[in-house]
């Protein structure tokens, strides 16, 4: 722990703008200048997704680590804003940009930003196909595919054609850069606990797609995480979160194989590259799944204050790990 604290203090002394070089920080000590994260919000800032999220996360980073971070992100409206070259971390919720057809100047700016060592986190950058194409529905975290949104994959293939998005392995250092493993899961109902620990978020990991450039993680895409960060003025979480889990019972697999679904089936990609088939009663509401191994299971929804609080703790823990990972690599 002492070595970790020393490292964080060292980073505070070393972090600076990377406007003039190829790396994201240089030795220009300044205890008075906190780390600032850039957040892209296109259009009306008051209509952004989860408005308290990023500030809430950065406050948690300050409270839990020795990183000196500014709780107020620097807001930009376009990726070609020159301010990005003064800060090595850009956060953007996919739904906070209405048009992902970037201009040529934005593409060139992002290319330069990545080449200089910048990092981009696209929250809700992964969205299960049954959630649809609209930004709003794409914010729902339920069952996520291990596949980045197609328009983002195409965009970054144009910007950095020498690489592509790949699933982050469960062993990736991002998942243990500060917090290791899951919060205490004993507060969860038994069925939910078993699924969360063994399948949903094993070892505190998460569905993630990464774009590596020159051996480093340059772009990260995840299912929505920001829903678990924000608190209101009295310290209460601003969202309520439930868990959608997969359950089974004796004989259920045989019965589901003959069940009728009124909605469309959707093929989703697993971490190992194999496909599950999600059956829906209506779009965005999965009812059961035929798993790649041949088993059938039903989706069950669970809601309680304990579940919601647990999810917020986990999402905040994950967000802290992302920030710490970026500024310690």
N, C-alpha and C positions, 0 to 999 in steps of 0.2 A: 504493500500500500504506500510506503514511503517513497519508493521509486516512482510510482504513478503520480503522486502529488508533486514530486520534483519535476517530472516531465511536464505537467500542466503549467507549473510556474515558469519553466523554461520556455514553453510555447508563448506565454503571455509576453515575454521579453523579445521573442524572435518574430512574432507575427507582424506583418506589415503588408502594404500594397504590393502587388506584383505587376504594376503598370509598366515597368521598364525592363522586366526580365522574363525568363522562361519558367521560373518557379513561382509558387504562390506566396512565399514569404521569404524575408531576408532579415539580416541582423540589424534591426533598427529599434532598439529597446524603447518601450513606452508603456509604463504601467497605467498611464492615464487615458490611453486610447483603447477602448474595449473592442473586441471582435464584433463585427457587424455583418449580419446575414442579409443578402438581397432577396426581396420577394417580388415576383412579377404578378401584377394584377392589371389586367387589360380592361379599361373602361371604368365604370363607377366603383370606387373602392368600398362603398357602403353595401354593395351587393356581392361581395366576395364570399367564397365558401368558408365557413367556420372562422369568422372574423377574429375571435380571441385565441385561435389555436397557436400561431407561431409565437406570439408574445408569451403565452402560457408555457410553451415548451422552453423558451429561452430563460424564463424565470426559474424553471426546474433545473436547467443546466447550471445556472448560477448557484442555486441552493445546494445541489448535489455534488458539484465538482469545483475545482479551483479555476476553471476557465473564466476569464473576465469577458462576459458577453453583454452586448447592448440588448435589452429586452425588446426594443423597437426596431423591427427590420427596416431597411432602406427600400422603399417601394419604387418600382419602375413599371412602365407600361409596355416597354418593348425591349427585346433582347439586344438591340443595337444601341442602347443607352450606354454612353462611355463610362458611366459609374460602375459597371460590372467589373471593369479591369482594376478596380481598387479593392475588390473584395473577392475572396476565393470560393464563396459558397452562394449558390443561387437556389432558392426554394420556389417552386411553383406548384400550386394545386391545378391539376388538369382542367378543372371547371372554371378557373379564374382567367382562362384565356378562351375567348369564343372562337377565334380563328387560328387554327394550327397550320395554316398555309403561310409559312414565314416568308418575308421579303428576302431578296438576295442580300441586302445589307445585314439583316439579322443572321442569316446563315453564315455569312463571312465573319461576323462578330463572334458567333458561337464557336466557329472553327478556331479563331484566334484565342478565344477564352479557354477552350479545352487544351490547345497546344501549349498554353502558358501555365497549365496546371490547375485550372479552375474545375470546380465540381458542381454538378447540377442534380438536384433531387426533384423528381417529378412525382408528386403525391397523386394517388389515383391514376398512376400511369399504367397499371394493370387493371383490367376490368373483365369480369367473366362475360362471355358472349350472351348469356341469357338476360343480362342486365340491360341490353340494348345500347344504342349509340348515343343517346342524349347524355349531356354532361351531368345533369341532375341525378338520373338513375345510376349513373356510373360511380356515384359517391358511396353507394351502399356496399359495405363490406359483408360478404356472406361466404360464398364459395368462389375462390379466385383461381383463375387459370395461371399457369406459369408461362405466360406469353404477354409481351408488352402490347399495348394498343397498336393496331396495324399502321395507323397514320404516324405514330411516333417512330416506329421501326423504320418506316420509309423515309421519314425526315432525317433521322440520324445516319441512315445509310448513305444519304446524299452528303451530309456534312463530314462524316468520317467513314468513308467506304471501306477502309482497310479492316474494319472490325464490325461486330454485330452484338446485339443483346444476347446474353446467356444467363441461365438461372444461377443465382448465387448459391453455392453449396451450403448445407446446414453448418458446415465447419468453418465458414468464412469468419474472419476476424471481426467484422462489423458487429456480429451478434454477441461478442464478448469483449468489446473495447472498454466497457466500464461495468455495466451490469452483466452478470453471468446467469443464465438460466431463467426460469420463470419466477414470478412472485409466488408467495405461499398460496398454493392451490387448494388448501384444505377448507377454505371458505366456500368453495363451489359445491353444488350438488354432485353426488357420486358419479352419475352418468356423464354430466358435463365435464367434471374433473378428468375422468378417464380419457375422454375425447380430446380435450385441450392439451393435456400433458403428452399423450401418445401420438396424436395425429394433427391437431390444428396448429399448435405452436411448439413442437418438440424442441427441448433445450433452449427455449426462448427465441427460436428462429421464426422466420416469416417468409411468405412468398415474395421473392424479390428477383428482379432482372437487372443485370448490370452490364454496362458498356465499358470495357477496359481499353485504355489507350496507353501504349508504352509501359504495360505492366501494372498500371494503377487504375483504380476504379474512378472513372470520370463522370459517368451518368448512372443514376440509380432510379429505377422505377418500381413502385410498390402499389398494392391495393391501398385504399385510403387509410391513412394513419392519423390525420389531423382531427378526426372526429373524437379522438381520445385525449386531446391536449388542453382545450380551453376551460378556464374557470371564469365565473362572473365576479362582480365586485365584492361579494361576500364569501368568496372562496369555494363556491359550489360548482361542480362540473356542469357545463352548459348543454351537454347531450346525455341521453339515456341510451345505453347500448345493450342489446340482447345477443344471444349466441344461437346460431343455426348449426346444429350438429347432425351427424349421421348416426342412426341407430339401427339395430337389427334385433331379431327375435327368432326363435325356432320356427321354421317353416315360412318365414317372411320372404326370403329370397325367391322361393318357388312361386309364391302368390304374386309378388311384384312383377315377375317376368311375364305374367299374363294380364297385368293391369292395363286399363285404358287411361291415357293421358289426353286431356282436351287441348293442351298447348303443344308447342313445338318441342322436339328433342334438340339438345345442343351438345355438340362434341367439345370437350374441354381438355386442354393439355396438362398433364401432370408433371411434377418435377422430373420424373424419370423419362419423360418424353412419350409415355403411353397415354392413351385416351380414355376418359370416362364419358359416359353418355348421361346427361342430365335430362330428366323428363319433367315437364312443367304442366300445371293446370291452367296457368296463364303466364304470359311472359313476365319475367323478373321474380316469379314465385316458384322455385323448384320444389318438387314433391318427392321424387325419389331418384336414385342413381344406379346405373349399371356400371360397376367398377371394372377397371381394366383386367382384374384377375377373375372376373366372372360373377362375383357376388353382387347381390342387389341389396340396397339399404334405403331407408326412408329418411327424409329430412325432418327433424323435430326442432321446434322453436322454444327457447327458454329465456325467460325474463325475470329478473329480480334485482333488488338494490345491490346485493352482494355480487351478482354477475356483472352489473354495470360498473361498479367500483373496481372490480378486478380488471376489467377490460381497460379502464382508464389508467390504472397503474401500469399495466403491461404496455399500452401504447406510448405512455410517457417514458417508460424505461427504454423502449425501442428507439424513440426519438432522441433521447440523451445519448444512446450508443452511436447513433448516426453522426451527431454533431461531434462527439469526442473522436470517433474514428477519423473523420475528415481532417480534424486539426491535430491529429497525432501521426498522420502518415506522411 
